[in-house]
């Protein structure tokens, strides 16, 4: 993907603006991302923040097969460039019945996976199943975690995020990208700007590390966020 970034960043996202909306560029770029299947490190990056930083390009990341179909069809129908990231681990690890026929899901609308009143856990893509396992452990301890699957980073559904934060007052954000400059920081900044008066504890981020993704070995199980790390983050914010 990186050799193609010049065309993506310099041209695709600017085309409608450059032509004063006379022309659109309905283009979908699909790309696997993330780890969890012991690939070489070049195949396990999470570069969604790089593309999300580009004006004019939409960024979609599904977390289920049914969402993948509905969001992909919506991306194809969208008049603007859409970057469609797919968690590489989910290709072989997640199955479900998918509705037949044509249907779309709205781009820019998050999904509330499970409701809860104690802590909001925000995630997307391959981290959703990780968060669900951590939330089950939290529920056994009497903690109700509301899981927000963003589905789309650009445009970001802040209404759903902020509505949940106002209800729970505690936030954990989970992504597998490196910590510095990740999209988790953008989410955290928006919450701090729009809903800081509702926060009862500092926002906690669970992320990858500021190091190249570890190739092949089981060390990647330590790099990639797992249910234990997420559960510990939930426990941390609940301590306030």
ChimeraX commands (.cxc) that place a marker at each C-alpha (Angstrom):
marker #1 position 0.00,0.00,0.00 radius 0.5
marker #1 position 2.72,2.49,0.90 radius 0.5
marker #1 position 4.10,2.91,-2.66 radius 0.5
marker #1 position 0.55,3.84,-3.74 radius 0.5
marker #1 position 0.11,6.52,-1.07 radius 0.5
marker #1 position 1.27,9.31,-3.36 radius 0.5
marker #1 position -1.68,8.69,-5.69 radius 0.5
marker #1 position -4.04,8.29,-2.74 radius 0.5
marker #1 position -2.91,11.29,-0.70 radius 0.5
marker #1 position -1.98,13.67,-3.52 radius 0.5
marker #1 position -4.77,12.96,-5.98 radius 0.5
marker #1 position -7.76,10.84,-4.95 radius 0.5
marker #1 position -8.89,12.86,-1.97 radius 0.5
marker #1 position -8.40,16.20,-3.71 radius 0.5
marker #1 position -10.20,15.46,-6.96 radius 0.5
marker #1 position -13.69,16.69,-6.05 radius 0.5
marker #1 position -12.28,19.76,-4.33 radius 0.5
marker #1 position -9.96,20.49,-7.25 radius 0.5
marker #1 position -12.86,20.36,-9.72 radius 0.5
marker #1 position -15.20,22.35,-7.45 radius 0.5
marker #1 position -17.49,19.31,-7.16 radius 0.5
marker #1 position -17.98,19.07,-10.91 radius 0.5
marker #1 position -16.47,15.58,-10.84 radius 0.5
marker #1 position -16.54,12.83,-8.22 radius 0.5
marker #1 position -14.23,9.88,-7.89 radius 0.5
marker #1 position -16.24,6.78,-6.88 radius 0.5
marker #1 position -13.36,4.47,-6.05 radius 0.5
marker #1 position -12.98,1.77,-3.37 radius 0.5
marker #1 position -9.55,0.62,-2.22 radius 0.5
marker #1 position -9.62,-2.62,-0.22 radius 0.5
marker #1 position -6.68,-3.47,2.01 radius 0.5
marker #1 position -6.04,-6.05,4.74 radius 0.5
marker #1 position -4.54,-4.68,7.94 radius 0.5
marker #1 position -3.46,-5.78,11.40 radius 0.5
marker #1 position -1.95,-8.94,12.84 radius 0.5
marker #1 position -2.90,-12.10,14.62 radius 0.5
marker #1 position -1.92,-14.73,12.02 radius 0.5
marker #1 position 1.91,-14.74,12.35 radius 0.5
marker #1 position 2.69,-13.04,9.05 radius 0.5
marker #1 position 5.89,-11.16,8.20 radius 0.5
marker #1 position 5.87,-7.74,9.84 radius 0.5
marker #1 position 5.22,-5.89,6.56 radius 0.5
marker #1 position 1.77,-7.51,6.37 radius 0.5
marker #1 position 0.62,-6.68,9.91 radius 0.5
marker #1 position 0.66,-2.87,10.01 radius 0.5
marker #1 position -2.37,-0.81,11.01 radius 0.5
marker #1 position -1.99,2.36,8.90 radius 0.5
marker #1 position -5.58,3.59,9.12 radius 0.5
marker #1 position -4.58,6.86,10.80 radius 0.5
marker #1 position -2.39,7.78,7.81 radius 0.5
marker #1 position -5.30,7.53,5.41 radius 0.5
marker #1 position -7.81,9.04,7.85 radius 0.5
marker #1 position -5.57,12.13,7.98 radius 0.5
marker #1 position -6.19,12.71,4.27 radius 0.5
marker #1 position -9.07,15.12,3.51 radius 0.5
marker #1 position -11.54,13.82,0.96 radius 0.5
marker #1 position -11.02,10.09,1.60 radius 0.5
marker #1 position -13.50,8.08,3.67 radius 0.5
marker #1 position -12.24,5.23,5.86 radius 0.5
marker #1 position -14.38,2.17,6.62 radius 0.5
marker #1 position -13.40,-0.80,8.82 radius 0.5
marker #1 position -16.01,-3.56,9.30 radius 0.5
marker #1 position -15.93,-6.06,12.17 radius 0.5
marker #1 position -18.38,-8.75,11.01 radius 0.5
marker #1 position -19.12,-10.51,7.70 radius 0.5
marker #1 position -22.62,-9.00,7.52 radius 0.5
marker #1 position -21.24,-5.51,8.14 radius 0.5
marker #1 position -18.49,-6.11,5.58 radius 0.5
marker #1 position -21.04,-6.83,2.85 radius 0.5
marker #1 position -23.34,-3.92,3.71 radius 0.5
marker #1 position -20.53,-1.43,4.12 radius 0.5
marker #1 position -18.68,-2.58,0.99 radius 0.5
marker #1 position -21.79,-2.15,-1.14 radius 0.5
marker #1 position -22.31,1.28,0.41 radius 0.5
marker #1 position -18.69,2.16,-0.34 radius 0.5
marker #1 position -19.09,1.12,-3.97 radius 0.5
marker #1 position -22.19,3.31,-4.26 radius 0.5
marker #1 position -20.48,6.29,-2.57 radius 0.5
marker #1 position -19.48,9.11,-4.94 radius 0.5
marker #1 position -16.13,9.69,-3.20 radius 0.5
marker #1 position -12.98,7.58,-2.62 radius 0.5
marker #1 position -13.41,5.05,0.19 radius 0.5
marker #1 position -10.57,3.17,1.84 radius 0.5
marker #1 position -11.92,-0.18,3.02 radius 0.5
marker #1 position -9.71,-1.88,5.64 radius 0.5
marker #1 position -10.26,-5.56,6.49 radius 0.5
marker #1 position -8.74,-7.23,9.56 radius 0.5
marker #1 position -6.46,-9.97,8.28 radius 0.5
marker #1 position -7.22,-12.19,11.28 radius 0.5
marker #1 position -10.95,-12.12,10.59 radius 0.5
marker #1 position -10.55,-13.62,7.12 radius 0.5
marker #1 position -10.23,-17.10,8.62 radius 0.5
marker #1 position -11.47,-16.79,12.18 radius 0.5
marker #1 position -14.97,-15.30,11.94 radius 0.5
marker #1 position -18.06,-16.78,10.29 radius 0.5
marker #1 position -21.73,-15.85,10.36 radius 0.5
marker #1 position -24.81,-15.96,8.17 radius 0.5
marker #1 position -24.92,-13.01,5.79 radius 0.5
marker #1 position -28.24,-11.73,4.38 radius 0.5
marker #1 position -28.79,-12.56,0.73 radius 0.5
marker #1 position -29.43,-9.91,-1.84 radius 0.5
marker #1 position -28.39,-6.29,-2.06 radius 0.5
marker #1 position -28.29,-4.16,1.08 radius 0.5
marker #1 position -26.17,-1.32,2.38 radius 0.5
marker #1 position -25.23,0.01,5.79 radius 0.5
marker #1 position -24.83,3.76,6.25 radius 0.5
marker #1 position -21.25,5.02,6.16 radius 0.5
marker #1 position -20.61,7.16,9.22 radius 0.5
marker #1 position -22.87,5.30,11.65 radius 0.5
marker #1 position -21.34,3.37,14.56 radius 0.5
marker #1 position -22.82,0.19,16.04 radius 0.5
marker #1 position -23.60,-0.37,19.72 radius 0.5
marker #1 position -22.49,-3.98,20.12 radius 0.5
marker #1 position -23.62,-4.35,23.74 radius 0.5
marker #1 position -25.18,-1.85,26.11 radius 0.5
marker #1 position -23.77,-0.94,29.50 radius 0.5
marker #1 position -23.82,1.87,32.03 radius 0.5
marker #1 position -20.39,1.70,33.71 radius 0.5
marker #1 position -17.76,2.15,30.98 radius 0.5
marker #1 position -17.66,2.86,27.26 radius 0.5
marker #1 position -15.21,0.74,25.27 radius 0.5
marker #1 position -14.55,2.08,21.77 radius 0.5
marker #1 position -13.04,-0.14,19.08 radius 0.5
marker #1 position -13.28,-1.20,15.45 radius 0.5
marker #1 position -12.31,-3.98,13.07 radius 0.5
marker #1 position -10.36,-6.86,14.55 radius 0.5
marker #1 position -10.44,-5.43,18.05 radius 0.5
marker #1 position -14.20,-5.85,18.43 radius 0.5
marker #1 position -14.01,-9.57,19.19 radius 0.5
marker #1 position -11.14,-8.91,21.63 radius 0.5
marker #1 position -13.21,-6.30,23.46 radius 0.5
marker #1 position -16.24,-8.58,23.57 radius 0.5
marker #1 position -14.22,-11.23,25.43 radius 0.5
marker #1 position -12.95,-8.63,27.90 radius 0.5
marker #1 position -16.47,-7.29,28.41 radius 0.5
marker #1 position -17.70,-10.78,29.29 radius 0.5
marker #1 position -15.09,-10.97,32.05 radius 0.5
marker #1 position -16.05,-7.50,33.23 radius 0.5
marker #1 position -19.71,-8.45,33.28 radius 0.5
marker #1 position -18.90,-11.42,35.51 radius 0.5
marker #1 position -17.36,-8.92,37.92 radius 0.5
marker #1 position -20.50,-6.77,37.88 radius 0.5
marker #1 position -19.22,-4.14,35.41 radius 0.5
marker #1 position -21.46,-3.17,32.50 radius 0.5
marker #1 position -19.33,-2.27,29.46 radius 0.5
marker #1 position -20.97,-0.55,26.51 radius 0.5
marker #1 position -19.08,-1.56,23.37 radius 0.5
marker #1 position -19.03,0.91,20.48 radius 0.5
marker #1 position -17.91,-0.47,17.12 radius 0.5
marker #1 position -17.06,2.64,15.09 radius 0.5
marker #1 position -17.37,0.89,11.71 radius 0.5
marker #1 position -16.23,4.12,10.05 radius 0.5
marker #1 position -13.34,6.36,11.04 radius 0.5
marker #1 position -14.08,9.02,8.42 radius 0.5
marker #1 position -16.74,10.25,8.83 radius 0.5
marker #1 position -16.66,9.56,12.57 radius 0.5
marker #1 position -19.96,9.01,14.39 radius 0.5
marker #1 position -19.31,11.33,17.32 radius 0.5
marker #1 position -22.98,11.46,18.31 radius 0.5
marker #1 position -23.01,7.78,19.27 radius 0.5
marker #1 position -19.63,8.01,20.99 radius 0.5
marker #1 position -20.47,11.11,23.01 radius 0.5
marker #1 position -23.93,9.82,23.92 radius 0.5
marker #1 position -22.36,6.73,25.44 radius 0.5
marker #1 position -19.66,8.71,27.24 radius 0.5
marker #1 position -22.25,11.00,28.78 radius 0.5
marker #1 position -24.02,7.92,30.13 radius 0.5
marker #1 position -21.03,6.00,31.50 radius 0.5
marker #1 position -18.44,8.69,32.36 radius 0.5
marker #1 position -15.57,6.29,31.72 radius 0.5
marker #1 position -13.79,5.47,28.44 radius 0.5
marker #1 position -11.40,2.80,27.16 radius 0.5
marker #1 position -10.24,2.98,23.53 radius 0.5
marker #1 position -8.80,-0.16,21.92 radius 0.5
marker #1 position -6.84,-0.32,18.64 radius 0.5
marker #1 position -3.92,-2.45,17.47 radius 0.5
marker #1 position -2.04,0.41,15.81 radius 0.5
marker #1 position 1.10,1.80,17.48 radius 0.5
marker #1 position 0.40,4.19,20.35 radius 0.5
marker #1 position 1.95,7.39,18.99 radius 0.5
marker #1 position -0.24,9.20,16.45 radius 0.5
marker #1 position -2.89,6.47,16.25 radius 0.5
marker #1 position -6.56,7.14,15.54 radius 0.5
marker #1 position -7.25,6.35,19.20 radius 0.5
marker #1 position -5.70,9.73,19.98 radius 0.5
marker #1 position -8.16,11.47,17.66 radius 0.5
marker #1 position -11.08,9.78,19.42 radius 0.5
marker #1 position -9.67,10.73,22.82 radius 0.5
marker #1 position -9.21,14.36,21.78 radius 0.5
marker #1 position -12.79,14.64,20.53 radius 0.5
marker #1 position -14.12,13.24,23.79 radius 0.5
marker #1 position -11.96,15.63,25.80 radius 0.5
marker #1 position -13.19,18.59,23.75 radius 0.5
marker #1 position -16.87,17.70,23.70 radius 0.5
marker #1 position -17.60,15.70,26.85 radius 0.5
marker #1 position -14.88,16.29,29.43 radius 0.5
marker #1 position -17.44,17.44,32.00 radius 0.5
marker #1 position -18.98,13.97,31.95 radius 0.5
marker #1 position -15.74,12.07,32.53 radius 0.5
marker #1 position -15.32,10.46,35.94 radius 0.5
marker #1 position -11.89,8.99,35.14 radius 0.5
marker #1 position -9.02,9.60,32.70 radius 0.5
marker #1 position -9.40,8.06,29.24 radius 0.5
marker #1 position -7.35,4.88,28.90 radius 0.5
marker #1 position -5.96,3.65,25.58 radius 0.5
marker #1 position -5.07,0.02,24.85 radius 0.5
marker #1 position -2.88,-0.10,21.74 radius 0.5
marker #1 position 0.03,-1.70,19.98 radius 0.5
marker #1 position 3.53,-0.50,20.80 radius 0.5
marker #1 position 5.84,2.04,19.20 radius 0.5
marker #1 position 7.91,-0.67,17.55 radius 0.5
marker #1 position 7.79,-2.65,14.30 radius 0.5
marker #1 position 5.25,-5.45,14.40 radius 0.5
marker #1 position 6.98,-8.68,15.56 radius 0.5
marker #1 position 7.17,-11.16,12.66 radius 0.5
marker #1 position 6.09,-14.80,12.72 radius 0.5
marker #1 position 6.59,-15.54,16.42 radius 0.5
marker #1 position 4.21,-15.79,19.36 radius 0.5
marker #1 position 5.58,-12.44,20.57 radius 0.5
marker #1 position 2.85,-10.85,18.51 radius 0.5
marker #1 position 0.38,-12.09,21.13 radius 0.5
marker #1 position 2.05,-9.61,23.48 radius 0.5
marker #1 position 2.10,-6.80,20.93 radius 0.5
marker #1 position -1.48,-7.09,19.75 radius 0.5
marker #1 position -4.05,-6.04,22.40 radius 0.5
marker #1 position -5.68,-9.06,24.01 radius 0.5
marker #1 position -8.69,-9.49,26.33 radius 0.5
marker #1 position -6.51,-9.41,29.44 radius 0.5
marker #1 position -5.03,-6.02,28.60 radius 0.5
marker #1 position -8.49,-4.64,27.83 radius 0.5
marker #1 position -9.92,-6.08,31.07 radius 0.5
marker #1 position -7.08,-4.46,33.01 radius 0.5
marker #1 position -7.85,-1.11,31.37 radius 0.5
marker #1 position -11.53,-1.45,32.33 radius 0.5
marker #1 position -10.52,-2.25,35.90 radius 0.5
marker #1 position -8.24,0.80,35.91 radius 0.5
marker #1 position -10.94,3.29,34.89 radius 0.5
marker #1 position -13.43,1.71,37.29 radius 0.5
marker #1 position -11.04,2.40,40.18 radius 0.5
marker #1 position -11.80,6.14,39.98 radius 0.5
marker link #1:1,2 radius 0.2
marker link #1:2,3 radius 0.2
marker link #1:3,4 radius 0.2
marker link #1:4,5 radius 0.2
marker link #1:5,6 radius 0.2
marker link #1:6,7 radius 0.2
marker link #1:7,8 radius 0.2
marker link #1:8,9 radius 0.2
marker link #1:9,10 radius 0.2
marker link #1:10,11 radius 0.2
marker link #1:11,12 radius 0.2
marker link #1:12,13 radius 0.2
marker link #1:13,14 radius 0.2
marker link #1:14,15 radius 0.2
marker link #1:15,16 radius 0.2
marker link #1:16,17 radius 0.2
marker link #1:17,18 radius 0.2
marker link #1:18,19 radius 0.2
marker link #1:19,20 radius 0.2
marker link #1:20,21 radius 0.2
marker link #1:21,22 radius 0.2
marker link #1:22,23 radius 0.2
marker link #1:23,24 radius 0.2
marker link #1:24,25 radius 0.2
marker link #1:25,26 radius 0.2
marker link #1:26,27 radius 0.2
marker link #1:27,28 radius 0.2
marker link #1:28,29 radius 0.2
marker link #1:29,30 radius 0.2
marker link #1:30,31 radius 0.2
marker link #1:31,32 radius 0.2
marker link #1:32,33 radius 0.2
marker link #1:33,34 radius 0.2
marker link #1:34,35 radius 0.2
marker link #1:35,36 radius 0.2
marker link #1:36,37 radius 0.2
marker link #1:37,38 radius 0.2
marker link #1:38,39 radius 0.2
marker link #1:39,40 radius 0.2
marker link #1:40,41 radius 0.2
marker link #1:41,42 radius 0.2
marker link #1:42,43 radius 0.2
marker link #1:43,44 radius 0.2
marker link #1:44,45 radius 0.2
marker link #1:45,46 radius 0.2
marker link #1:46,47 radius 0.2
marker link #1:47,48 radius 0.2
marker link #1:48,49 radius 0.2
marker link #1:49,50 radius 0.2
marker link #1:50,51 radius 0.2
marker link #1:51,52 radius 0.2
marker link #1:52,53 radius 0.2
marker link #1:53,54 radius 0.2
marker link #1:54,55 radius 0.2
marker link #1:55,56 radius 0.2
marker link #1:56,57 radius 0.2
marker link #1:57,58 radius 0.2
marker link #1:58,59 radius 0.2
marker link #1:59,60 radius 0.2
marker link #1:60,61 radius 0.2
marker link #1:61,62 radius 0.2
marker link #1:62,63 radius 0.2
marker link #1:63,64 radius 0.2
marker link #1:64,65 radius 0.2
marker link #1:65,66 radius 0.2
marker link #1:66,67 radius 0.2
marker link #1:67,68 radius 0.2
marker link #1:68,69 radius 0.2
marker link #1:69,70 radius 0.2
marker link #1:70,71 radius 0.2
marker link #1:71,72 radius 0.2
marker link #1:72,73 radius 0.2
marker link #1:73,74 radius 0.2
marker link #1:74,75 radius 0.2
marker link #1:75,76 radius 0.2
marker link #1:76,77 radius 0.2
marker link #1:77,78 radius 0.2
marker link #1:78,79 radius 0.2
marker link #1:79,80 radius 0.2
marker link #1:80,81 radius 0.2
marker link #1:81,82 radius 0.2
marker link #1:82,83 radius 0.2
marker link #1:83,84 radius 0.2
marker link #1:84,85 radius 0.2
marker link #1:85,86 radius 0.2
marker link #1:86,87 radius 0.2
marker link #1:87,88 radius 0.2
marker link #1:88,89 radius 0.2
marker link #1:89,90 radius 0.2
marker link #1:90,91 radius 0.2
marker link #1:91,92 radius 0.2
marker link #1:92,93 radius 0.2
marker link #1:93,94 radius 0.2
marker link #1:94,95 radius 0.2
marker link #1:95,96 radius 0.2
marker link #1:96,97 radius 0.2
marker link #1:97,98 radius 0.2
marker link #1:98,99 radius 0.2
marker link #1:99,100 radius 0.2
marker link #1:100,101 radius 0.2
marker link #1:101,102 radius 0.2
marker link #1:102,103 radius 0.2
marker link #1:103,104 radius 0.2
marker link #1:104,105 radius 0.2
marker link #1:105,106 radius 0.2
marker link #1:106,107 radius 0.2
marker link #1:107,108 radius 0.2
marker link #1:108,109 radius 0.2
marker link #1:109,110 radius 0.2
marker link #1:110,111 radius 0.2
marker link #1:111,112 radius 0.2
marker link #1:112,113 radius 0.2
marker link #1:113,114 radius 0.2
marker link #1:114,115 radius 0.2
marker link #1:115,116 radius 0.2
marker link #1:116,117 radius 0.2
marker link #1:117,118 radius 0.2
marker link #1:118,119 radius 0.2
marker link #1:119,120 radius 0.2
marker link #1:120,121 radius 0.2
marker link #1:121,122 radius 0.2
marker link #1:122,123 radius 0.2
marker link #1:123,124 radius 0.2
marker link #1:124,125 radius 0.2
marker link #1:125,126 radius 0.2
marker link #1:126,127 radius 0.2
marker link #1:127,128 radius 0.2
marker link #1:128,129 radius 0.2
marker link #1:129,130 radius 0.2
marker link #1:130,131 radius 0.2
marker link #1:131,132 radius 0.2
marker link #1:132,133 radius 0.2
marker link #1:133,134 radius 0.2
marker link #1:134,135 radius 0.2
marker link #1:135,136 radius 0.2
marker link #1:136,137 radius 0.2
marker link #1:137,138 radius 0.2
marker link #1:138,139 radius 0.2
marker link #1:139,140 radius 0.2
marker link #1:140,141 radius 0.2
marker link #1:141,142 radius 0.2
marker link #1:142,143 radius 0.2
marker link #1:143,144 radius 0.2
marker link #1:144,145 radius 0.2
marker link #1:145,146 radius 0.2
marker link #1:146,147 radius 0.2
marker link #1:147,148 radius 0.2
marker link #1:148,149 radius 0.2
marker link #1:149,150 radius 0.2
marker link #1:150,151 radius 0.2
marker link #1:151,152 radius 0.2
marker link #1:152,153 radius 0.2
marker link #1:153,154 radius 0.2
marker link #1:154,155 radius 0.2
marker link #1:155,156 radius 0.2
marker link #1:156,157 radius 0.2
marker link #1:157,158 radius 0.2
marker link #1:158,159 radius 0.2
marker link #1:159,160 radius 0.2
marker link #1:160,161 radius 0.2
marker link #1:161,162 radius 0.2
marker link #1:162,163 radius 0.2
marker link #1:163,164 radius 0.2
marker link #1:164,165 radius 0.2
marker link #1:165,166 radius 0.2
marker link #1:166,167 radius 0.2
marker link #1:167,168 radius 0.2
marker link #1:168,169 radius 0.2
marker link #1:169,170 radius 0.2
marker link #1:170,171 radius 0.2
marker link #1:171,172 radius 0.2
marker link #1:172,173 radius 0.2
marker link #1:173,174 radius 0.2
marker link #1:174,175 radius 0.2
marker link #1:175,176 radius 0.2
marker link #1:176,177 radius 0.2
marker link #1:177,178 radius 0.2
marker link #1:178,179 radius 0.2
marker link #1:179,180 radius 0.2
marker link #1:180,181 radius 0.2
marker link #1:181,182 radius 0.2
marker link #1:182,183 radius 0.2
marker link #1:183,184 radius 0.2
marker link #1:184,185 radius 0.2
marker link #1:185,186 radius 0.2
marker link #1:186,187 radius 0.2
marker link #1:187,188 radius 0.2
marker link #1:188,189 radius 0.2
marker link #1:189,190 radius 0.2
marker link #1:190,191 radius 0.2
marker link #1:191,192 radius 0.2
marker link #1:192,193 radius 0.2
marker link #1:193,194 radius 0.2
marker link #1:194,195 radius 0.2
marker link #1:195,196 radius 0.2
marker link #1:196,197 radius 0.2
marker link #1:197,198 radius 0.2
marker link #1:198,199 radius 0.2
marker link #1:199,200 radius 0.2
marker link #1:200,201 radius 0.2
marker link #1:201,202 radius 0.2
marker link #1:202,203 radius 0.2
marker link #1:203,204 radius 0.2
marker link #1:204,205 radius 0.2
marker link #1:205,206 radius 0.2
marker link #1:206,207 radius 0.2
marker link #1:207,208 radius 0.2
marker link #1:208,209 radius 0.2
marker link #1:209,210 radius 0.2
marker link #1:210,211 radius 0.2
marker link #1:211,212 radius 0.2
marker link #1:212,213 radius 0.2
marker link #1:213,214 radius 0.2
marker link #1:214,215 radius 0.2
marker link #1:215,216 radius 0.2
marker link #1:216,217 radius 0.2
marker link #1:217,218 radius 0.2
marker link #1:218,219 radius 0.2
marker link #1:219,220 radius 0.2
marker link #1:220,221 radius 0.2
marker link #1:221,222 radius 0.2
marker link #1:222,223 radius 0.2
marker link #1:223,224 radius 0.2
marker link #1:224,225 radius 0.2
marker link #1:225,226 radius 0.2
marker link #1:226,227 radius 0.2
marker link #1:227,228 radius 0.2
marker link #1:228,229 radius 0.2
marker link #1:229,230 radius 0.2
marker link #1:230,231 radius 0.2
marker link #1:231,232 radius 0.2
marker link #1:232,233 radius 0.2
marker link #1:233,234 radius 0.2
marker link #1:234,235 radius 0.2
marker link #1:235,236 radius 0.2
marker link #1:236,237 radius 0.2
marker link #1:237,238 radius 0.2
marker link #1:238,239 radius 0.2
marker link #1:239,240 radius 0.2
view
